């Protein structure tokens, strides 16, 4: 099977192999980032903080440990998923033994559904957080403690959150559930537009930040974008291929089993011609 839409003309096994390798590399990087910034770095920082500030920092770092633990668990799950995809993609090419017997198409579908689910969860969290900020800052505006500009920014944040909750996430999840290639194609096009805007904003922001960290962040985000969008693109091509195969099979069955209206005409010669859905097989 060729992956040709929104992608180079690749075989399914080659595309899945690339996604598996990319997922393994990025999940290992993610594990390293969460381990360093949420576990190692706080302990190093405590060594250089006076003792009277240590209890306050330890309470703050406890939240870091919770976030780091969640991030590590998600990264380990990502690593396991990528390893399963990589193993099955390799065995599709070499014909070897699979560790877990599951088709590459099903793994790609599961991965695409996980991407849509995570986007939906992030959209819900962002929407609730923006509503909370609006309520909090509106009270501050009434007592004269918060600028109205901040409140306007919170409303803008709410609008953007609702947009990302309704359109990208809902298009992808609903498209996968209903096998609607049109909804998935709309999600892919929207991702291209959003990513173009992100790259432009990132390049502009490089003039106001450190160059090396900014380029490193941009490179990692590009790799992550290629991974999640590539996963959905492969699933989109699989849906198109399945639709084409089903149509070819239906055409073959129609050729092998010709239909006619002779029974209807014999019973009622004046009856109108019936469409294919009402025809009677010989």
Secondary structure, DSSP 8 states (H G I E B T S, - for coil): -EE-TTS-SEEHHHHHHHHHHHHHHHHHHHHHHHHIIIIIHHHHHHHTS-HHHHHHHHHHHHHHHHHHHHHHHHHHHHHHHHHHHHHHHHHHHH----SS---HHHHHHHHHHHHHHHHHHHHHHHHHHHHHHHHHHHHHHHTT-S-HHHHHHHHHHHHHHHHIIIIIIHHHHHHHHHT-HHHHHHHHHHHHHHHHHHHHHHHHHTTTS-HHHHHHHHHHHHHHHHHHHHHHHHHHHHHHHHHHHHHHHHHHHHHHS-EE-HHHHHH-TT-----GGG-EE-
